[in-house]
Amino acid sequence: MRELTVGEIGFVGGGAEQCTSDQGSNNYGGVTDTGSLGDDLIEIYEGLVQATSYVIERVAKALG
């Protein structure tokens, strides 16, 4: 494991010299509302599961 450079420390720490409450929330790659992002990812996953299930069902009926 290596030590972080000064630039990396600034990036990991939010890019500011110090962390204060007036800086707002954290920013993860441009995403500031991670709760909403998590919900969106769960909905996408559930949609993919439903689509996969539908395809499997159709193939099973076609072969049966």
C-alpha positions in Angstrom: 0.0 0.0 0.0 1.4 3.4 -0.9 0.9 6.8 0.7 -1.5 9.3 -1.0 -0.1 12.4 -2.8 -1.3 15.9 -1.8 -3.6 16.0 -4.9 -5.1 12.6 -4.0 -5.7 13.6 -0.5 -7.6 16.7 -1.7 -9.7 14.6 -4.1 -10.6 12.0 -1.4 -11.3 14.7 1.2 -13.7 16.6 -1.1 -11.1 18.9 -2.6 -11.2 21.5 0.2 -8.6 22.4 2.8 -11.0 21.6 5.6 -14.4 20.0 5.9 -17.2 22.4 7.1 -20.9 22.1 7.2 -21.4 24.9 4.7 -19.8 23.0 1.9 -23.0 20.9 1.3 -23.1 17.2 0.9 -20.5 14.9 -0.5 -20.1 14.5 -4.3 -19.5 11.0 -5.6 -18.6 11.4 -9.3 -21.1 14.2 -9.7 -23.8 12.4 -7.7 -24.8 14.2 -4.6 -28.0 12.3 -3.7 -26.8 8.8 -3.2 -30.0 7.6 -1.6 -31.9 8.4 -4.8 -29.1 6.8 -6.9 -29.4 3.6 -4.8 -33.2 3.5 -5.3 -32.7 4.0 -9.1 -30.1 1.2 -9.2 -32.4 -1.2 -7.4 -35.3 -0.4 -9.8 -33.0 -1.0 -12.8 -31.9 -4.3 -11.3 -35.5 -5.4 -10.6 -36.4 -4.5 -14.2 -33.6 -6.6 -15.5 -34.6 -9.5 -13.4 -38.2 -9.2 -14.7 -37.1 -9.0 -18.3 -34.8 -12.0 -17.9 -37.6 -14.0 -16.2 -39.9 -13.1 -19.1 -37.4 -14.3 -21.7 -36.7 -17.5 -19.8 -40.5 -18.2 -19.6 -41.0 -17.5 -23.3 -38.2 -19.8 -24.3 -39.4 -22.5 -22.0 -42.9 -22.3 -23.5 -41.5 -22.4 -27.0 -39.4 -25.5 -26.3 -42.1 -27.2 -24.2 
